[in-house]
Amino acid sequence: MGATAKQANFVIPEDILDDLRKHVARRQQSRFVADALRKELKRLRLETALEESFGAWQDKDHPELAEGAEKFVRKIRKSSRLAGNQ
């Protein structure tokens, strides 16, 4: 787990507890739950970051992409190939 471990008590649906006990060895259950919580918390943090940054991109701030990202990328690649040939 890496960090200092502390005991926590949670109430979870019986069917989830039954599945946990059925599929995860007793000595691995705390790690399994901690890993699942860590993954879900990471997902929630990313979701929050996306929601908070919504609207940050403004087309007016990126006129180089007015004709589309594909055309812009091709132009950059072409110029870098030409620069490499010198």
matplotlib code that plots the C-alpha trace (Angstrom):
import matplotlib.pyplot as plt

x = [0.0, 2.9, 1.4, 0.7, -2.4, -5.3, -8.3, -11.7, -15.1, -17.6, -21.0, -21.3, -24.1, -24.1, -23.8, -20.6, -19.1, -20.1, -18.4, -15.3, -15.0, -15.7, -13.1, -10.3, -8.2, -8.9, -5.4, -5.7, -9.1, -7.9, -5.4, -8.0, -10.5, -7.8, -6.7, -10.3, -10.9, -7.6, -8.7, -12.2, -10.8, -8.4, -11.3, -13.2, -10.3, -9.9, -13.6, -13.5, -10.5, -12.3, -15.4, -13.5, -11.4, -14.5, -14.4, -10.8, -10.0, -11.0, -10.8, -9.7, -6.6, -5.5, -5.8, -3.3, -5.9, -8.6, -8.2, -8.2, -5.8, -4.8, -3.6, -1.7, 0.0, 1.0, 2.5, 4.6, 5.7, 6.7, 8.7, 10.5, 11.4, 12.7, 14.7, 16.2, 17.5, 19.7]
y = [0.0, 2.3, 4.8, 4.2, 2.0, 2.9, 0.8, 2.1, 0.6, 0.8, -0.6, -2.1, -4.1, -7.7, -8.9, -6.9, -8.3, -11.9, -11.4, -10.0, -13.0, -15.4, -14.0, -12.4, -14.3, -13.1, -11.7, -9.7, -8.2, -4.9, -4.4, -5.2, -2.6, 0.0, -0.5, -0.2, 3.0, 4.4, 3.8, 5.3, 8.3, 9.0, 8.8, 11.2, 13.7, 13.5, 14.0, 17.1, 18.5, 18.0, 19.7, 22.6, 23.2, 23.0, 26.1, 26.8, 26.2, 29.2, 29.0, 32.7, 31.8, 29.2, 30.8, 28.3, 25.6, 27.5, 25.2, 22.1, 20.2, 17.8, 20.5, 22.1, 18.9, 18.1, 21.6, 21.1, 17.7, 19.0, 21.9, 19.6, 17.2, 20.1, 21.4, 18.0, 17.8, 20.9]
z = [0.0, 0.5, 3.0, 6.6, 6.9, 9.2, 9.9, 8.6, 8.9, 6.0, 5.5, 2.0, 0.3, 1.2, -2.4, -2.9, 0.4, -0.7, -4.1, -2.4, -0.1, -2.9, -5.3, -3.1, -0.6, 3.0, 3.5, 0.2, 0.8, 2.4, -0.4, -3.0, -1.5, -1.1, -4.8, -5.9, -3.9, -5.2, -8.8, -8.3, -6.4, -9.3, -11.7, -9.6, -9.5, -13.3, -13.8, -11.5, -13.4, -16.7, -15.4, -13.9, -17.0, -19.4, -21.6, -21.0, -24.7, -26.8, -30.6, -30.7, -28.7, -31.3, -34.8, -36.1, -35.9, -37.8, -40.8, -38.7, -36.5, -39.2, -41.5, -38.7, -37.7, -41.3, -41.7, -38.5, -39.6, -43.0, -41.6, -39.1, -42.0, -44.0, -41.1, -40.6, -44.2, -43.8]

ax = plt.figure().add_subplot(projection="3d")
ax.plot(x, y, z, "-o")
ax.set_aspect("equal")
plt.show()
